[in-house]
Amino acid sequence: MSRIAILGGGSWGTGLAVVLSHSRRKHDIRIWVRETSIAQAMQRERVNPTYLAGVQIPACVEASNDLGEALQGAQIVVGAVPSAHTRAVFLKAAPYISADTSIVSATKGLEPATHLRMSEVIAQAFALQCIPAVAVLSGPSFALEAARGDPTAVVLASHDRALAAFLQAEFAGPSFRLYTNDDVLGVELAGAMKNVMAIAAGACQGLGLGANSLAALITRGLAEMTRLTVALGGKPETLSGLAGLGDLVLTCHGALSRNRHVGFELGRGRSLQEILGEMSMVAEGVGTTVALLGLARERSIELPITEQVHSILHLGNSPQDAIRAIMERPLKHE
């Protein structure tokens, strides 16, 4: 029986704890939760009232706000904290993690200040000691649906094929199917970029635009995602799979998408500050736009949709002006 430690008691961390408790292999699961009150509720009442209300947490899942206690003896560590906090959490966790521990990053985003992917951030957190093997979990997966047992298919990416196969067998369950992939860069970039596209999709829907607009956005958004990924060394086929197209379709259409919600409210004319002030969970796309544009400018890659999402979020432009700017771009061959 493997011991799994999950860092992060938000919706996805909690959802993964529930999902992995039903995997074909038995696990001892511990989840580290920053907020003491939530950890106590999960431990005593077997629910996470703030981030995943209504989902029963199995008895095999132990919750704690003591990082060392949660990590003690863990063979697998899953990172499920927001991208902006991943470095700080893993710097604190590193002394409790041995070199033979497998680490899985389940965060979809880039570090805002450095533009680094989460696997790169985690590697840097272990710079003064032996770096454990790191894999990336991504793909179309709303936490609530996965936790309640809806059939869910995701991607597990690692440069180490043996590690990917090991984790695939450890995590697979009756309603949780994992495909392995060796394109870590492509999987991580896809997971970050689809959040930005979801904000754009939400804005279109908030403006009352129809299926034509959404179809165009998803298609051109995928082209934009692929263009940057390939320029940075990723594989184009990754973007046509679960981590790319699959997650893009989910987050642009699904009502559970936090990023789509932000875009929808912006489309209705509300301010970003007001929208974020009402949210208890992080919408990764808000901080990711700056990092993506930084990566693109370093390589002279055009990201017109990302640029316009950035203009809405951070420059005060209206969604109507952003759409007009995209539609009035020079005509070109597809």
ABEGO torsion letter per residue (X at the ends): XBBBBBBEABAAAAAAAAAAAABABBBBBBBBBABAAAAAAAAAAGBBAAABBGBBBBAABBBBABAAAAABGBABBBBABBAAAAAAAAAAAAAABBAABBBBBABBEBBAAAGBBAAAAAAAAAAABBBBBBBBBBEBBBAAAAAAGBBBBBBBBBABAAAAAAAAAAABBAABBBBBBABAAAAAAAAAAAAAAAAAAAAAAAAGBBAAAAAAAAAAAAAAAAAAAAAAGBBAAAAABAABAAAAAAAAABAABAAAAAAAAAAAGBBAAAAAAABABBBAAAAAAAAAAAAAAAAGBBBAAAAAAAAAAAAGBBAAAAAAAAAABBBBBX
